[in-house]
Amino acid sequence: MAILSIGDVMSLAAVIDTAVHNSKVARVMPETGDIVYGTARSIGDLEGNFLSDGSDVREAWLRVTSRSGWELFWSVKVLAEEQSRGEFAAYDW
């Protein structure tokens, strides 16, 4: 796995913080440019299970409940990259 810079760690921490605090979040969807709003719930696998000890958080998924009620699973690694570009953020809508 690649070495993380301070900026990488800060972006990962921002994503993790949304799950820890059940933050309201906003994400610009890469495929369409639409903005999806939701509430961050937890970090785990694609089935909603929590991470086990020793798991790499960069390989995990953020579970988000969208405003319309859908359960979404977004890659933590991708979200950290998007967070650094301002395409994912905690957002009090």
KOLVEXKOL-608974 format. One line per 3 residues: number of its first residue (from 1); their letters; for each residue x, z, y of N, C-alpha, C, O. Coordinates in steps of 0.2 Angstrom, whole numbers, plus 5000, padded with zeros to 4 digits. Each point is the difference from the previous one (the first is absolute). Example, Ala and Ser with C-alpha at 12.3 -4.5 7.8 and 13.67 -1.06 7.14 Angstrom:
1) AS) 5066,5039,4972,4996,5000,5006,5004,5000,5006,5005,5003,4999 ~ 4993,4993,5006,5004,5001,5006,4996,5003,5005,5003,5001,5006
//
This chain:
1) MAI) 5004,5000,4994,4996,5000,5006,5004,5000,5006,5006,5003,5000 ~ 4992,4994,5005,5004,4999,5006,5001,5007,5004,4996,5004,4999 ~ 5009,4996,5005,5002,5006,5004,4995,5000,5006,4998,4995,5002
4) LSI) 4999,5011,5000,4996,5001,5005,5003,5001,5006,5004,5005,5001 ~ 4994,4992,5005,5003,5002,5006,4996,5006,5003,4994,5001,4997 ~ 5008,5001,5009,4996,5006,5003,4993,4997,5002,4995,5003,4999
7) GDV) 5005,4991,5004,4994,4996,5001,4995,4999,4994,4994,5001,5001 ~ 5009,4998,4994,4996,4999,4993,4997,5006,4998,4994,5001,4999 ~ 5010,5005,5002,4997,5006,4998,4995,5003,5005,4995,5002,4998
10) MSL) 5006,4996,5008,4994,5002,5005,4994,4996,4999,4994,5003,5000 ~ 5006,4991,4998,4994,4996,4999,4997,5003,4993,4994,5000,5000 ~ 5010,5001,4995,4997,5003,4994,4997,5007,5002,4994,5001,4997
13) AAV) 5009,5003,5007,4997,5006,5001,4993,5000,5004,4996,5003,4999 ~ 5004,4992,5005,4994,4998,5004,4994,4999,4995,4994,5002,5001 ~ 5008,4993,4994,4995,4999,4995,4997,5006,4996,4995,5001,4999
16) IDT) 5010,5002,4999,4999,5006,4996,4996,5005,5004,4995,5004,4997 ~ 5006,4997,5009,4997,5005,5004,4992,4998,5001,4996,5005,5000 ~ 5003,4989,5000,4993,4998,5000,4996,5003,4994,4994,5002,5001
19) AVH) 5009,4998,4993,4997,5002,4994,4999,5008,5000,4995,5003,4998 ~ 5011,5000,5004,5000,5007,5000,4995,5003,5005,4997,5005,4998 ~ 5001,4992,5007,4995,5002,5005,4994,4997,5000,4996,5000,5005
22) NSK) 5003,4995,4990,4993,4997,4999,4999,4996,5007,4994,5001,5003 ~ 5011,4996,5000,4999,4997,5006,4996,4994,5000,4999,4996,4995 ~ 4997,5002,5011,4997,4994,5001,5006,4995,5001,5004,5001,5004
25) VAR) 4995,4993,4993,5005,4995,5001,4997,4993,5001,4995,4999,4999 ~ 5010,4997,5004,4998,4993,5001,5006,4995,4997,5006,5002,5001 ~ 4992,4993,4997,5005,4995,4997,4998,4993,5001,4994,4998,4999
28) VMP) 5010,4998,5004,4999,4993,5001,5002,4997,4993,5005,5000,4997 ~ 4990,4997,5000,5000,4997,4994,5004,4993,5000,4999,4996,5004 ~ 5007,5004,4992,5004,4994,5001,4997,4993,4998,5002,4995,5003
31) ETG) 4993,5005,4993,4997,4994,4998,4996,4997,5005,5000,4994,5001 ~ 4996,5010,5003,4995,4998,5005,5001,5002,5007,4998,4996,5004 ~ 5006,5009,4997,5001,5002,5007,4994,5005,5002,5000,5003,5005
34) DIV) 4995,4998,4990,4995,5005,5002,5003,5007,5000,5005,5001,4996 ~ 4992,5003,5007,5002,5007,5000,4995,5004,4996,4994,5000,5001 ~ 5009,5004,4994,4996,5004,4996,5001,5008,5002,5006,5002,5001
37) YGT) 4988,5001,5000,5001,5007,5002,4998,5004,4994,4995,4999,4996 ~ 5008,5007,5003,4998,5005,4994,5003,5006,5001,5003,5002,5005 ~ 4996,5002,4990,5003,5007,4999,5005,5001,4995,4998,4998,4994
40) ARS) 5008,5003,5007,5005,5001,4995,4999,5006,4995,4998,5005,5003 ~ 5002,4994,4991,4998,5006,4995,5006,5003,4996,5001,5006,5000 ~ 5003,4990,4997,5005,5002,4996,5005,4995,4998,4999,4994,5002
43) IGD) 5007,5008,4995,5005,4995,4998,5001,5001,4993,5000,5005,4997 ~ 4999,4989,4999,5001,5000,4993,5000,4993,4997,5003,4996,5003 ~ 4994,5003,4991,5000,4994,4997,4994,4996,5002,4996,5002,5004
46) LEG) 5003,4992,4993,4994,4996,5001,4994,5002,4998,4994,4998,5001 ~ 5006,5007,4995,4994,5003,4997,4998,5007,5003,4995,5003,4999 ~ 5009,4999,5007,4998,5006,5003,5004,5006,4998,4998,5005,5003
49) NFL) 5006,4995,4992,5003,5005,4997,5006,5002,5005,5003,4996,5003 ~ 4998,5011,4998,5006,5002,5004,5007,4998,4997,5000,4999,4994 ~ 5005,5001,5010,5007,4998,4998,5002,5006,4995,4999,5006,5001
52) SDG) 5005,4992,4994,5003,5005,4996,5007,5002,5003,5003,4996,5004 ~ 5000,5010,4995,5006,5002,5002,5005,4994,4998,5000,4997,4995 ~ 5005,5002,5010,5005,4995,4999,4998,4993,5001,5004,4995,4999
55) SDV) 4990,5004,5003,4997,4993,5002,5003,4998,5007,5001,5004,5004 ~ 5000,4989,4996,5003,4998,5007,4993,4998,5004,4996,4996,4998 ~ 5004,5007,5007,4994,4999,5005,4999,4993,5002,4995,4998,5002
58) REA) 5011,4999,4998,4999,4993,5003,4997,4995,4995,4998,4995,5001 ~ 5001,5008,4992,4997,4996,4995,4992,5002,4999,4997,4998,4996 ~ 5001,5006,5009,4993,5003,4999,4995,4997,5005,5002,4995,5003
61) WLR) 4992,5007,4997,4995,4997,5003,4996,5005,5004,4999,5006,4998 ~ 4999,4992,5009,4996,5005,5004,4993,4998,4998,4998,4994,5001 ~ 4998,5011,4997,4993,4999,4999,4996,5001,5007,5001,5005,5003
64) VTS) 4996,4990,4999,4996,5001,5007,4993,4998,4998,4998,4996,4997 ~ 4997,5008,5006,4993,4999,5000,4998,4996,5007,5001,5003,5005 ~ 4997,4991,4994,4999,4996,5006,4993,5003,5003,4996,5003,4997
67) RSG) 5004,4995,5010,4993,5002,5003,4994,4997,4997,4995,5004,5000 ~ 5006,4991,4996,4994,4997,4997,4999,5003,4993,4995,4998,4996 ~ 5010,5007,5002,4999,5003,4994,5004,4998,4994,4999,5003,4994
70) WEL) 5005,4992,5007,5004,4997,4994,5006,5004,4999,5003,5003,5005 ~ 4999,4998,4989,5006,5004,4998,5005,4994,5000,5000,4996,4996 ~ 5006,5005,5008,5005,4995,5000,5006,5003,4998,5001,5006,5001
73) FWS) 5004,4990,4996,5006,5003,4998,5006,4995,5004,5000,4994,4998 ~ 5004,5009,5006,5005,4996,5004,5007,5002,4998,5001,5006,5000 ~ 5003,4990,4999,5007,5001,4998,5003,5004,5006,5001,4998,5005
76) VKV) 5002,5008,4993,5004,5004,5004,5006,4996,5003,5001,5001,5006 ~ 5002,4996,4990,5006,4996,5002,4998,4995,5006,5003,4999,5005 ~ 4992,4997,4994,4997,4995,5004,4998,5004,5007,5001,4997,5005
79) LAE) 4995,5008,4994,4998,5004,5006,5005,5002,5004,5000,5000,5006 ~ 5006,5003,4991,5005,5002,5004,5003,4995,5004,5002,5001,5006 ~ 4999,4993,4991,5002,4994,5004,4996,4998,5006,5002,4999,5005
82) EQS) 4991,5001,4993,4995,4999,5005,5000,5005,5006,4999,4998,5006 ~ 5002,5008,4992,5000,5006,5005,5005,4998,5005,4999,5002,5006 ~ 5007,4996,4992,5006,4999,5004,4998,4994,5005,5004,5000,5005
85) RGE) 4992,4996,4993,4998,4994,5005,4993,5002,5003,4998,4995,5004 ~ 5000,5010,4995,4993,5002,5004,4994,4997,4997,4995,5000,5003 ~ 5005,4998,4990,4995,4997,4997,4996,5005,4996,4995,4998,4997
88) FAA) 5007,5008,5002,4997,5005,4997,5001,5007,5004,5006,5001,5002 ~ 4989,5003,4999,5001,5006,5004,4994,5005,4999,4995,4998,4998 ~ 5007,5008,5003,4995,5005,5000,4996,4998,5007,5003,4999,5005
91) YDW) 4990,5001,4995,4996,4998,5005,4994,5003,5000,4996,5000,4996 ~ 5002,5004,5009,4994,5004,5001,4994,4996,5003,4999,5000,5006 ~ 4998,4996,4989,4995,4996,5002,4993,5004,5000,4995,4997,5002
//
